[in-house]
């Protein structure tokens, strides 16, 4: 195998044979023997048959370029932008630092994208000029002018090589982006998990807050002084708290609940100037947040949850598109390498056939020319079919 930036690409080297041996059983019609045409098909016909499917692999190149353009705009102009509105928040500061580092991959991504545009331009040249080169090659081969035939198939190979070189450069650039972003991928994965966990916790906190009408802090075995006592009622703890919240003065901030009151349950309502002291027979409850304050807290937690969800989504959205583009460019780079090798193998095989041409009978030459013409026409049509998949380069 030959290792390239595109991965592992097979390189088949044709064994040299005596040209005359290609024709040694071509003059018999005995069905029990291999015919010349079976022998020829086994050497180069299968290669020519493989070329159309290899050419078809290039059909999505235009789509890859469009996708890379879309990903670039989305990633660097929509996702990886500084958040100045919430920059005071620690999690946003961390996110902005991540964005700044990730923005450093933009030049390599842009260069990879431009190489894709170049590859597409070369592909359009193959579509425009390749078919005629192949027809010229066939015409000269029929005249047994092997040098001219070789010249024209070499032109097709060079057109494919231009596409491949640009794809190789594009793949290298996107690989550079991935290498540069390797630590960012790991960090974004951890950050996404952290923000998801934070979102889940905030969701539970929001539900808990929403179920409350007030929030109190308990101090066990303590009572407030009578310096600012607003009243006394005999009721259960919840009713005492509600009475404090609804007190007409609007200044009730704590409830001392006497656990050993004589008749029912006894509680005293106090304002904030009362002083807390130890008292084993009571517990004191100080108002932390009333309904309006809890509503504000619910809103704040809700907004924090939305932010956590957004950050989690952004960290995830950074990873997927880069890997998708790299995967696609790798595939097309490998496809053009394989197509180039098939064309090169075909060129070698055609020279072998041409060298044996002189030893063939007239009838065999006619049949061979017809067979070769069919195979070449299939290649021409596969190249022309690319027109339907490649939009005009803008």
Secondary structure by P-SEA (a helix, b strand, c coil): cccccccbbbbbbbbbcccccccccccccccccccaaaaaaaccaaaaaaaaaaaacccaaaaaaaaaaaaaaaaccccccccccccccaaaaaaaaaaaaaacaaaaaaaaaaaaaaaaaaaaaaaacaaaaaaaaaaaaaacaaaaaaaaaaaaaaaaaaaaaaaaaaaaaaaaaaaaaaaaaaaaaaaaaaaaaaaaaaaaaaaaaaaccbbbbbbcccccccccccccccccaaaaaaaaaacccccccbbbbbccccccbbbbbbcccbbbbbbccbbbbbbcccaaaaaaaaaaaaaaaaaaaaaaaaaaaaccaaaaaaaaaaaaaaaaaaaaaaaaaaaaaaaaaaaacccccaaaaaaaaaaaaaaaaaaaaaaaaccccccccc
